[in-house]
Amino acid sequence: MIEWATIIYGRTVHHDFRLLVKPDGFGTDETKWAERHILALLRSEEKLRKGERWAVFKNEKYCVVGVGCMAVQLSADMNKDPSRRNLYAFVGVVSKGFSGIPAMEIEPFKKLYEKYVRPRWLDKYPSAMKAQQVADEYPSHYEEQLNLLTTTQSQGLEWNIDSTLVRLFPDSEEQRQKLWHEAAHQASLEKNFSLGIRLARKKDVVEKGRFLNVSVVGLEKESLESIIDTSQKRPHTEEVLNTEQTQTDSHQEKLEQVDVEYGKSPREQTLDFAPVVFAVGTGVVFAFVGISFFTCSTVASCIKGFVGGGFVGGSTGYLAGTFLKNKLSSHTENEDNTSNISSNLNSSYSSSVKEDEKPLTSRFFRDVGSSGSKNKKESYHE
């Protein structure tokens, strides 16, 4: 009899959604492969209230079978977060053999949820990263024994194994059973395949689809369609940075043209007039002070006071204006240097961050929450 290991995706009281447990020996590539299918199955999670979804996907090494549903279908108490919002989860099993798959019965998966989630339900870790590492530190082992489907004959369905296409089937109870038995037949073959049952929307399947065969609620007729890679709609981080740099360079060129045509920037031109303005203004004030000082009893004394006061005031004003110009010019250069340094640092850091290096949790909210954060919040509430 085939022995299965357990894989569970969900959340606990104190920590957000993540892989809670995965099989021993499941490497990085296998983990990413499984997570992509799990997250695709859980897309439009608010519609999980209408019924659980099932999935089976197989590669050269592993076969994964599981159910995505509201947590209340798995446990009477481990189904809400501290804000009393309803939770959902994926509970699955993994085998290294391909002789069959379990039936679509939720009871065995409820037992696995109780077995693995109960001991960790109230755990509190110092960081989200530490919480994610628990799946590596406490893996599941190939020890579960499940009853397999006894019928593994082909159902005569058109079956897709082309990774660029997805075959869509109308959803009904009869169709689900036929698809599941066809998957049991395909599991015994050497080719990779995947099946998702009862997905909520055609858009969830076709855009960035992971499943090659899917039954979709509300679909009227069977069809074969190309998978749309929506990642092509978003420019890569480096392309965005290059665009921003081009705009910055263009703006700088315009500034340099202004400097060539007018010699200096408007601010520099204004600062050049500071000494003269201060000299004239202060000179006039001191000139009238000089007149008052010499009492202006004769024309000669008036001229003497006016010229003397103007000279002293003008000289003082010119020196003050020159000092102010130098200080402001120095401050402007410091601002430009600081701005350039900050811009270079930000550009270097941003260009070093690649999309594929982002944590899986952040990619989850980008991929699965493509309908918008508003929809996710609405679907997460009771």
PAGU-702142 format. One record per residue (C-alpha): residue in one letter; x, y, z. Coordinates in steps of 0.5 Angstrom, whole numbers, padded with zeros to 4 digits, always signed. Layout:
aXYZ ...
***
This chain:
m+0000+0000+0000 i+0002+0007-0002 e+0004+0011+0004 w+0003+0019+0004 a+0006+0025+0007 t+0002+0031+0009 i+0002+0038+0006 i-0002+0044+0009 y-0003+0051+0008 g-0006+0056+0012 r-0006+0060+0018 t-0005+0060+0026 v-0008+0064+0031 h-0002+0069+0031 h+0001+0068+0024 d-0001+0069+0017 f-0002+0064+0012 r+0004+0060+0010 l+0006+0052+0009 l+0005+0050+0016 v+0007+0043+0014 k+0011+0039+0008 p+0014+0033+0007 d+0021+0031+0009 g+0026+0032+0003 f+0021+0037+0000 g+0027+0042-0003 t+0026+0049-0005 d+0024+0047-0013 e+0019+0042-0010 t+0016+0047-0005 k+0015+0052-0010 w+0012+0048-0015 a+0007+0045-0010 e+0005+0052-0007 r+0004+0055-0014 h-0002+0050-0015 i-0004+0051-0008 l-0005+0058-0009 a-0008+0057-0016 l-0013+0053-0012 l-0015+0058-0007 r-0016+0064-0012 s-0022+0067-0011 e-0023+0064-0004 e-0029+0068-0002 k-0033+0063-0006 l-0030+0057-0002 r-0036+0058+0002 k-0040+0055-0004 g-0036+0048-0003 e-0029+0045-0003 r-0025+0045-0009 w-0020+0039-0010 a-0014+0038-0014 v-0009+0033-0016 f-0002+0035-0019 k+0004+0030-0021 n+0011+0031-0024 e+0017+0026-0025 k+0018+0025-0017 y+0011+0027-0013 c+0004+0026-0014 v+0000+0031-0009 v-0008+0030-0008 g-0011+0035-0003 v-0017+0039-0002 g-0018+0047-0001 c-0024+0049+0003 m-0026+0053+0009 a-0023+0051+0016 v-0030+0050+0019 q-0030+0044+0015 l-0024+0041+0018 s-0025+0043+0025 a-0030+0046+0030 d-0025+0051+0033 m-0019+0052+0029 n-0023+0056+0024 k-0022+0063+0026 d-0017+0068+0027 p-0017+0073+0033 s-0021+0078+0029 r-0026+0072+0029 r-0026+0072+0021 n-0027+0066+0018 l-0021+0062+0015 y-0019+0057+0010 a-0014+0052+0008 f-0011+0047+0004 v-0010+0040+0006 g-0006+0035+0002 v-0002+0029+0002 v+0004+0027-0002 s+0006+0020-0005 k+0013+0018-0009 g+0008+0013-0012 f+0003+0013-0018 s-0001+0007-0017 g-0007+0011-0015 i-0011+0017-0011 p-0015+0017-0006 a-0023+0019-0006 m-0026+0026-0006 e-0028+0025+0001 i-0026+0030+0006 e-0026+0026+0013 p-0019+0023+0012 f-0016+0030+0011 k-0020+0033+0017 k-0016+0028+0021 l-0009+0031+0018 y-0011+0038+0020 e-0013+0036+0027 k-0006+0032+0027 y-0001+0037+0025 v-0005+0044+0026 r-0007+0043+0033 p+0000+0043+0036 r+0002+0049+0033 w-0005+0053+0033 l-0003+0057+0039 d+0005+0058+0037 k+0008+0065+0037 y+0014+0066+0034 p+0019+0072+0034 s+0018+0074+0027 a+0014+0071+0021 m+0020+0069+0018 k+0021+0064+0024 a+0014+0062+0023 q+0015+0060+0016 q+0021+0056+0018 v+0017+0051+0022 a+0015+0047+0016 d+0022+0046+0015 e+0024+0044+0022 y+0018+0039+0023 p+0017+0036+0017 s+0011+0030+0016 h+0014+0023+0014 y+0011+0018+0009 e+0007+0014+0014 e-0001+0016+0012 q-0005+0010+0009 l-0011+0012+0005 n-0016+0008+0001 l-0015+0009-0006 l-0020+0009-0012 t-0021+0002-0014 t-0023+0004-0021 t-0017+0007-0025 q-0020+0006-0032 s-0020+0012-0037 q-0027+0016-0037 g-0026+0017-0045 l-0025+0025-0043 e-0020+0030-0047 w-0014+0030-0043 n-0009+0036-0043 i-0002+0035-0042 d+0000+0041-0046 s+0003+0047-0041 t+0001+0052-0045 l-0006+0050-0045 v-0012+0049-0040 r-0018+0045-0042 l-0024+0047-0038 f-0030+0043-0036 p-0037+0045-0034 d-0038+0043-0027 s-0043+0038-0024 e-0043+0033-0019 e-0042+0028-0025 q-0037+0031-0028 r-0033+0032-0022 q-0033+0024-0021 k-0031+0023-0028 l-0025+0028-0028 w-0023+0025-0021 h-0023+0018-0024 e-0019+0020-0030 a-0014+0023-0026 a-0013+0016-0022 h-0012+0013-0029 q-0007+0019-0031 a-0003+0018-0025 s-0001+0011-0027 l+0002+0014-0033 e+0009+0017-0034 k+0007+0024-0036 n+0006+0030-0032 f-0001+0033-0031 s-0006+0037-0026 l-0013+0037-0025 g-0017+0043-0021 i-0024+0041-0019 r-0030+0047-0018 l-0025+0053-0019 a-0030+0059-0018 r-0028+0063-0024 k-0025+0062-0031 k-0021+0068-0031 d-0017+0065-0025 v-0016+0059-0029 v-0014+0062-0036 e-0010+0068-0033 k-0003+0065-0030 g-0006+0058-0029 r-0003+0053-0026 f-0008+0047-0028 l-0008+0044-0034 n-0015+0041-0033 v-0020+0045-0029 s-0028+0044-0028 v-0030+0051-0027 v-0037+0053-0024 g-0042+0056-0028 l-0038+0054-0035 e-0043+0052-0040 k-0039+0048-0045 e-0032+0045-0045 s-0026+0049-0049 l-0019+0049-0050 e-0016+0055-0049 s-0009+0058-0048 i-0006+0060-0042 i-0005+0068-0041 d+0001+0070-0038 t+0000+0076-0034 s+0007+0078-0032 q+0008+0080-0039 k+0003+0086-0038 r+0008+0089-0032 p+0014+0092-0034 h+0020+0088-0030 t+0023+0092-0024 e+0030+0094-0028 e+0025+0096-0034 v+0022+0101-0030 l+0028+0104-0027 n+0031+0105-0034 t+0025+0109-0036 e+0026+0113-0030 q+0033+0114-0031 t+0032+0116-0038 q+0027+0121-0036 t+0032+0124-0031 d+0037+0124-0036 s+0033+0128-0041 h+0031+0133-0035 q+0038+0134-0033 e+0040+0135-0041 k+0034+0141-0041 l+0037+0144-0035 e+0044+0144-0038 q+0041+0147-0044 v+0039+0153-0040 d+0046+0154-0037 v+0049+0154-0044 e+0044+0159-0046 y+0043+0163-0040 g+0050+0162-0037 k+0047+0160-0030 s+0041+0158-0027 p+0036+0163-0025 r+0037+0162-0018 e+0045+0163-0019 q+0043+0169-0023 t+0039+0172-0017 l+0045+0171-0012 d+0050+0175-0017 f+0046+0181-0016 a+0046+0180-0008 p+0052+0184-0007 v+0050+0190-0011 v+0043+0190-0008 f+0045+0190-0001 a+0050+0196-0003 v+0045+0200-0006 g+0040+0199-0001 t+0045+0200+0005 g+0048+0206+0002 v+0042+0210+0001 v+0040+0209+0008 f+0047+0211+0011 a+0047+0217+0006 f+0041+0220+0010 v+0044+0218+0016 g+0050+0222+0014 i+0046+0228+0013 s+0043+0228+0019 f+0050+0227+0023 f+0053+0233+0019 t+0046+0237+0021 c+0047+0239+0014 s+0047+0247+0015 t+0051+0248+0009 v+0050+0245+0002 a+0058+0243+0003 s+0056+0239+0009 c+0050+0236+0006 i+0054+0233+0000 k+0060+0231+0005 g+0055+0227+0010 f+0051+0224+0004 v+0057+0222+0000 g+0061+0219+0007 g+0055+0216+0009 g+0053+0213+0002 f+0060+0210+0002 v+0060+0207+0009 g+0054+0204+0008 g+0055+0202+0001 s+0061+0198+0003 t+0058+0195+0009 g+0052+0193+0004 y+0057+0190-0001 l+0061+0186+0004 a+0054+0183+0007 g+0051+0181+0000 t+0058+0178-0002 f+0058+0174+0005 l+0050+0172+0004 k+0051+0170-0004 n+0057+0165-0002 k+0053+0162+0004 l+0047+0161+0000 s+0051+0158-0006 s+0055+0153-0001 h+0048+0151+0001 t+0045+0150-0006 e+0051+0145-0008 n+0050+0141-0001 e+0043+0140-0003 d+0045+0138-0010 n+0050+0133-0007 t+0046+0130-0002 s+0040+0129-0007 n+0045+0126-0012 i+0048+0121-0007 s+0041+0119-0005 s+0038+0118-0012 n+0044+0113-0013 l+0043+0109-0007 n+0036+0108-0008 s+0037+0106-0016 s+0043+0101-0014 y+0038+0098-0009 s+0032+0098-0013 s+0036+0095-0019 s+0039+0090-0014 v+0032+0087-0012 k+0029+0082-0017 e+0022+0080-0018 d+0024+0072-0017 e+0028+0074-0010 k+0022+0076-0007 p+0019+0072-0001 l+0013+0067-0003 t+0009+0071+0002 s+0009+0077-0002 r+0008+0074-0009 f+0002+0070-0006 f-0001+0077-0005 r+0001+0080-0011 d-0001+0074-0015 v-0007+0071-0011 g-0010+0078-0010 s-0010+0080-0017 s-0017+0083-0016 g-0015+0088-0011 s-0014+0089-0004 k-0021+0091-0003 n-0023+0084-0006 k-0019+0081-0001 k-0021+0084+0005 e-0028+0084+0003 s-0028+0076+0002 y-0024+0075+0009 h-0030+0078+0013 e-0035+0074+0015 
***
